[in-house]
Amino acid sequence: MEFVRYANKTAMQGAMSMADENDQVERTTIVETGGGGGGGGVLAVVLLIIVVLVLLFLFRDQLGFGADKTEISIPDKIEVNVN
């Protein structure tokens, strides 16, 4: 949503002769707000996610996931001595 404001200014400018004294000069200033910018926060979040994913990829072995092979050994027998 854009907000546009029209500001009117009526004034006489410069040196004028007597015949031009009653002429009015109308100026219109258009001020537009909104519409631009605001993408910096989104860009920062996207870059942060990319950096985190790259760091996870680089340190995946130290963090314990993404290893080549995971081996789990379960013994067939458990010996328990009860006296």
CNS distance restraints for C-alpha pairs under 8 A (distance, minus, plus):
assign (resid   1 and name CA) (resid  34 and name CA) 7.34 0.50 0.50
assign (resid   1 and name CA) (resid  35 and name CA) 7.38 0.50 0.50
assign (resid   2 and name CA) (resid  32 and name CA) 7.12 0.50 0.50
assign (resid   2 and name CA) (resid  33 and name CA) 6.29 0.50 0.50
assign (resid   2 and name CA) (resid  34 and name CA) 5.58 0.50 0.50
assign (resid   2 and name CA) (resid  35 and name CA) 6.38 0.50 0.50
assign (resid   3 and name CA) (resid  32 and name CA) 6.12 0.50 0.50
assign (resid   3 and name CA) (resid  33 and name CA) 5.68 0.50 0.50
assign (resid   3 and name CA) (resid  34 and name CA) 6.95 0.50 0.50
assign (resid   4 and name CA) (resid  30 and name CA) 6.74 0.50 0.50
assign (resid   4 and name CA) (resid  31 and name CA) 5.77 0.50 0.50
assign (resid   4 and name CA) (resid  32 and name CA) 4.92 0.50 0.50
assign (resid   4 and name CA) (resid  33 and name CA) 6.76 0.50 0.50
assign (resid   5 and name CA) (resid  30 and name CA) 5.89 0.50 0.50
assign (resid   5 and name CA) (resid  31 and name CA) 5.45 0.50 0.50
assign (resid   5 and name CA) (resid  32 and name CA) 6.94 0.50 0.50
assign (resid   6 and name CA) (resid  28 and name CA) 6.54 0.50 0.50
assign (resid   6 and name CA) (resid  29 and name CA) 5.86 0.50 0.50
assign (resid   6 and name CA) (resid  30 and name CA) 5.16 0.50 0.50
assign (resid   6 and name CA) (resid  31 and name CA) 6.91 0.50 0.50
assign (resid   7 and name CA) (resid  28 and name CA) 5.76 0.50 0.50
assign (resid   7 and name CA) (resid  29 and name CA) 5.31 0.50 0.50
assign (resid   7 and name CA) (resid  30 and name CA) 6.83 0.50 0.50
assign (resid   8 and name CA) (resid  26 and name CA) 6.93 0.50 0.50
assign (resid   8 and name CA) (resid  27 and name CA) 5.82 0.50 0.50
assign (resid   8 and name CA) (resid  28 and name CA) 4.95 0.50 0.50
assign (resid   8 and name CA) (resid  29 and name CA) 6.78 0.50 0.50
assign (resid   9 and name CA) (resid  26 and name CA) 5.95 0.50 0.50
assign (resid   9 and name CA) (resid  27 and name CA) 5.33 0.50 0.50
assign (resid   9 and name CA) (resid  28 and name CA) 6.73 0.50 0.50
assign (resid  10 and name CA) (resid  24 and name CA) 6.34 0.50 0.50
assign (resid  10 and name CA) (resid  25 and name CA) 5.62 0.50 0.50
assign (resid  10 and name CA) (resid  26 and name CA) 4.82 0.50 0.50
assign (resid  10 and name CA) (resid  27 and name CA) 6.51 0.50 0.50
assign (resid  11 and name CA) (resid  24 and name CA) 6.17 0.50 0.50
assign (resid  11 and name CA) (resid  25 and name CA) 5.70 0.50 0.50
assign (resid  11 and name CA) (resid  26 and name CA) 7.03 0.50 0.50
assign (resid  12 and name CA) (resid  23 and name CA) 7.62 0.50 0.50
assign (resid  12 and name CA) (resid  24 and name CA) 6.15 0.50 0.50
assign (resid  12 and name CA) (resid  25 and name CA) 6.13 0.50 0.50
assign (resid  13 and name CA) (resid  25 and name CA) 7.86 0.50 0.50
assign (resid  16 and name CA) (resid  20 and name CA) 5.96 0.50 0.50
assign (resid  16 and name CA) (resid  21 and name CA) 6.61 0.50 0.50
assign (resid  17 and name CA) (resid  21 and name CA) 6.65 0.50 0.50
assign (resid  38 and name CA) (resid  42 and name CA) 7.98 0.50 0.50
assign (resid  39 and name CA) (resid  43 and name CA) 6.20 0.50 0.50
assign (resid  40 and name CA) (resid  44 and name CA) 6.16 0.50 0.50
assign (resid  41 and name CA) (resid  45 and name CA) 6.34 0.50 0.50
assign (resid  42 and name CA) (resid  46 and name CA) 6.27 0.50 0.50
assign (resid  43 and name CA) (resid  47 and name CA) 6.15 0.50 0.50
assign (resid  44 and name CA) (resid  48 and name CA) 6.08 0.50 0.50
assign (resid  45 and name CA) (resid  49 and name CA) 6.25 0.50 0.50
assign (resid  46 and name CA) (resid  50 and name CA) 6.30 0.50 0.50
assign (resid  47 and name CA) (resid  51 and name CA) 6.16 0.50 0.50
assign (resid  48 and name CA) (resid  52 and name CA) 6.22 0.50 0.50
assign (resid  49 and name CA) (resid  53 and name CA) 6.20 0.50 0.50
assign (resid  50 and name CA) (resid  54 and name CA) 6.21 0.50 0.50
assign (resid  51 and name CA) (resid  55 and name CA) 6.19 0.50 0.50
assign (resid  52 and name CA) (resid  56 and name CA) 6.13 0.50 0.50
assign (resid  53 and name CA) (resid  57 and name CA) 6.17 0.50 0.50
assign (resid  54 and name CA) (resid  58 and name CA) 6.20 0.50 0.50
assign (resid  55 and name CA) (resid  59 and name CA) 6.11 0.50 0.50
assign (resid  56 and name CA) (resid  60 and name CA) 5.54 0.50 0.50
assign (resid  59 and name CA) (resid  63 and name CA) 6.24 0.50 0.50
assign (resid  60 and name CA) (resid  64 and name CA) 6.20 0.50 0.50
assign (resid  60 and name CA) (resid  65 and name CA) 5.58 0.50 0.50
assign (resid  60 and name CA) (resid  66 and name CA) 5.92 0.50 0.50
assign (resid  60 and name CA) (resid  67 and name CA) 7.50 0.50 0.50
assign (resid  61 and name CA) (resid  65 and name CA) 6.15 0.50 0.50
assign (resid  61 and name CA) (resid  66 and name CA) 6.57 0.50 0.50
assign (resid  61 and name CA) (resid  67 and name CA) 5.95 0.50 0.50
